[in-house]
Amino acid sequence: MNVASYRRVPPAGLQYWLLPAVATALLWWYTPNAVSTREALLALVLLFIPCYSYGRWQQRSRLRIPFFAVLALSYWAAFAMPLLLGRPPVDPQTRVRFREPDVCAVLEMVCLGVVGLGIGMKVRVRPFHASWLPDILDSPGTWRYLYCLMIIGMVISLREDWHALGAGGAQLMIGLANVVPLAICAMLGIRVMQGAATKPQRIALGVFLSARAVIGIAMGELGPVAFTAVILGLVYLSERRRLPVTAIAVVVPVMLFLQVGKNAFRTVYWRAGNQAGVTERVEFWLNASFRTWSDALSSRERRQSLDLFGQSVSRLDLLNQATNVIVKSPRVVPYQNGKTYSYLLATVVPRFVWPDKPSVNEANQFYQVAYGLTDRHALNTVSIAVGCLTEAFMNFGWWGVAPVMFAIGVLLSLFERTLLDRASGLLFSGVGFALMSTLIAVELQAGQYLSGLMQQIAIVFLVALPILRRRKTQEKRIYGLPEAV
């Protein structure tokens, strides 16, 4: 697809406020929570930022995807959506509800951090042009090798005892089971969207998506299904320059429907250890979700149906944790002054070189114990992260939020202008889209967020070595026009 051929949207002005205002007003009217006008306005601002960024991208940007808009929307989903659809934030120790000024302080912190992130992503950092990256040889043998990697990844994903292999082995298995198949899936999606896919490639994509959905549901996991849908949605967005409205209208209700039956499924098949086949597990989950929604919709209590939506957004909720941090820092827990970032230095050294190097999970564990979320003796069974943005406040207070998020924005700009550039080739374009599943996980702290990227890129590069080749000069311009300033 020629990027220059997309339809330019006429400038509109207030059109950017229309969707955020209507969506926020409807959610504010629907929620039984006591949401103040100030909180609602801050939630509106958090939704306006991604809508405005997406509109500007659609009008004139030649960047491949609206990367900042996607990240900003993730922050809205993690902080503003729980305010309107979830339970009110409470202290994890006393279960006393936090005051409205404290919740507003969190929303103001998020607005500040998202703006800092956006400014950082405006910085053009590119040590080399994306066209210098190698690519795969487009041949039947290459694709057969990639299909084998997808099958190996799905087989590995059926196992649950990766941590018995140690931190390094578990990271390798996670890469092979998730990132490598998702990268190949994105590559197939790009070929399909560009109209260049062969019949075996279309069949392989369909089989992978079906198997991913069935395996995810049979194992009690919706995350792999959701991340795959997000990645293919971004591929569609990059090639068509419009949202996949039909897919969103199908996927979002399905995910909301299934989410409410997940606890019942895990109680039976995880905690009780009952054994069953794939068909029986899928049928149990569907029936549990149907019964739960039927009971809620037949009830006249709005709170019951809201609780079901709350279960769906609880996986994204960072509002409660961030409020807890703001209330207790530095009154109860002193500012860390960069201590949790010290683990970043260890991530650049491979574990086989430094076997006893500290784990980035230690930053999570400090947070869990210091802020009263987890008992010290339960750290081996529970891992809770608070996200890069709140971690910045935890270290430096208000003065650290914008600079830390600006620095992360600069690093993400490097990622965007390298792996998400149209000149990066099919392989590294697939890697870039696959890693979006990590980048939109805004609950990860800095050590997990950044070190995970480097490790996963390295894993994909290593398994692709047998099929890599250096591109010729005339091939480096296949993927479109150079990006605009």
Secondary structure, DSSP 8 states (H G I E B T S, - for coil): --GGGS------STHHHHHHHHHHHHHHHH--S---HHHHHHHHHHHHHHHHHHHHHHHH--SSS-HHHHHHHHHIIIIIHHHHHS---B-TTT--B--HHHHHHHHHHHHHHHHHHHHHHTS---SS-GGGS-EE--SHHHHHHHHHHHHHHHHHHT---GGGGHHHHHHHHHIIIIIHHHHHHHHHHHHHHTT---HHHHHHHHHHHHHHHHHHHHTT--HHHHHHHHHHHHHHHHHHSS--HHHHHHHHHHHHHHHTTHHHHHIIIIIS-----HHHHHHHHHHHHHHHHHHHHHSS-HHHHHHHHHHHHHTT--HHHHHHHHHHTTTTS---TTGGGTHHHHHTS-TTTSTT---THHHHHHHHHHTTSS-GGGTTT------HHHHHHHHHTHHHHHHHHHHHHHHHHHHHHHHTSTTSHHHHHHHHHHHHHHHT-TTS-HHHHHHHHHHHHHHHHHHHGGGEE---GGGGGTT------
